[in-house]
């Protein structure tokens, strides 16, 4: 049996639902049954995740209690939406160096990509510190799951959900292109941090990303920023595949 634990912020919910659905169907990985337990960082028991610069001691206890062979993480992931889903008084945009052909809002103030990166990095401080704290606290294999790309603007307006709390003015909604670029920069920062820490990074499969860079309809969740159970299933499988050499040497 492959026993593991998952910890994270809001995107961990889709991973949990997906994994539990797989377990209920009796799905196996390399011939072994799955046993996953998932824990949400919000709440009295595990919040805050970091205490005095180190991992909340209740978290390693959970890992040991579940006899986990690896840890699945969904640390942060909505910072790109928090910063860019709604435009402030002055609209902004930027050129993504790795994809300069992407559309630019002609009426927006153009910011250097470096400014966007550093603003995102600052917003991601807690999430990146959490990855480091996990790496410091355990020698088990760790995998950070990439958050889903943005949902199309029309879907955001139709289902603002708990992230936006209320309907938004369509004129203040950022373009799909800008939100995709913000997601790309955020993912680059996560990928770089994982590489430094020795944490496996599980990217979103191309089937879940449209040509415009949005989350594909088959993976839409029920609000403006989250994915569904199908997405969770596939991301758990992706992480397992990337972890397989550490779980089963020689596979």
Rosetta blueprint (number, residue, H / E / L):
1 X L
2 X E
3 X E
4 X E
5 X E
6 X E
7 X E
8 X E
9 X L
10 X L
11 X L
12 X H
13 X H
14 X H
15 X H
16 X H
17 X H
18 X H
19 X H
20 X H
21 X H
22 X H
23 X H
24 X H
25 X H
26 X L
27 X L
28 X E
29 X E
30 X L
31 X L
32 X E
33 X E
34 X E
35 X E
36 X E
37 X E
38 X E
39 X E
40 X E
41 X L
42 X L
43 X L
44 X L
45 X L
46 X L
47 X L
48 X L
49 X L
50 X E
51 X E
52 X L
53 X L
54 X E
55 X E
56 X L
57 X H
58 X H
59 X H
60 X H
61 X H
62 X H
63 X H
64 X H
65 X H
66 X L
67 X L
68 X L
69 X L
70 X E
71 X E
72 X E
73 X E
74 X E
75 X L
76 X L
77 X L
78 X L
79 X H
80 X H
81 X H
82 X H
83 X H
84 X H
85 X L
86 X E
87 X L
88 X L
89 X L
90 X L
91 X L
92 X E
93 X E
94 X E
95 X L
96 X L
97 X H
98 X H
99 X H
100 X L
101 X L
102 X L
103 X L
104 X L
105 X L
106 X L
107 X L
108 X L
109 X E
110 X E
111 X E
112 X L
113 X H
114 X H
115 X H
116 X H
117 X H
118 X H
119 X H
120 X H
121 X H
122 X H
123 X H
124 X L
125 X H
126 X H
127 X H
128 X H
129 X H
130 X H
131 X H
132 X H
133 X H
134 X H
135 X H
136 X H
137 X H
138 X L
139 X L
140 X L
141 X E
142 X E
143 X E
144 X E
145 X E
146 X L
147 X L
148 X L
149 X L
150 X L
151 X L
152 X L
153 X H
154 X H
155 X H
156 X H
157 X H
158 X H
159 X L
160 X L
161 X H
162 X H
163 X H
164 X H
165 X L
166 X L
167 X L
168 X L
169 X L
170 X H
171 X H
172 X H
173 X E
174 X L
175 X L
176 X H
177 X H
178 X H
179 X H
180 X H
181 X H
182 X H
183 X H
184 X H
185 X H
186 X H
187 X H
188 X H
189 X H
190 X H
191 X H
192 X H
193 X H
194 X H
195 X H
196 X H
197 X H
198 X L
199 X L
200 X E
201 X E
202 X E
203 X L
204 X L
205 X L
206 X H
207 X H
208 X H
209 X E
210 X L
211 X L
212 X L
213 X L
214 X L
215 X E
216 X L
217 X H
218 X H
219 X H
220 X E
221 X L
222 X L
223 X L
224 X L
225 X L
226 X L
227 X E
228 X L
229 X H
230 X H
231 X H
232 X H
233 X H
234 X H
235 X H
236 X H
237 X H
238 X H
239 X H
240 X H
241 X H
242 X H
243 X H
244 X H
245 X H
246 X H
247 X H
248 X L
249 X L
250 X L
251 X L
